[in-house]
Amino acid sequence: MTPASQGQLVAVSNRAVATQADQVFVTVYVEGQLFGIPVERVQDILIPEKIARIPLAPPEVAGSINLRGRIVTVIDVRTRLGLSKKTEKGNIMCVTVEQGAELYSLMVDSVGNVLNLQLRNIELNPSTLDPRWRGISAGVVRLQEELLIVLDVDAFLSFGEREGR
């Protein structure tokens, strides 16, 4: 068996690349909870200058931003997960993802690191996980000091369809 078939990193042109048994995640924090977004879904990470309010939008929609000439809908992850709004005034971080031909920017508390995780380490959602969170999670990964919730981007962005909006 080669190292690549065992899910290890293989050096190619002096840089490490993930094998098919690995997945790379951009990590974000929302109210102290660590989430992982598959890196292939991430288009951009930014601090928005101004978020324009959208009249009559669902509560989860914080507004829209202009990203290099494209209008991007900003989703407040805290509201989507049933959490309270962020009270402290600080930089708002947004992770922009693509679904279909549309861009969405997920408003989070902070952006962490990029993690390369083995797929075999992704476990089923625990039964104790809040049902609202379970519906947007593709599984969990136990790290040394915390639990990473793998975000199912498609499920997260389908809130309007599921809730009859």
Order of alpha helices (4+ residues) and beta strands (2+ residues): beta-beta-beta-beta-beta-beta-beta-alpha-beta-beta-beta-alpha-beta-beta-alpha-alpha
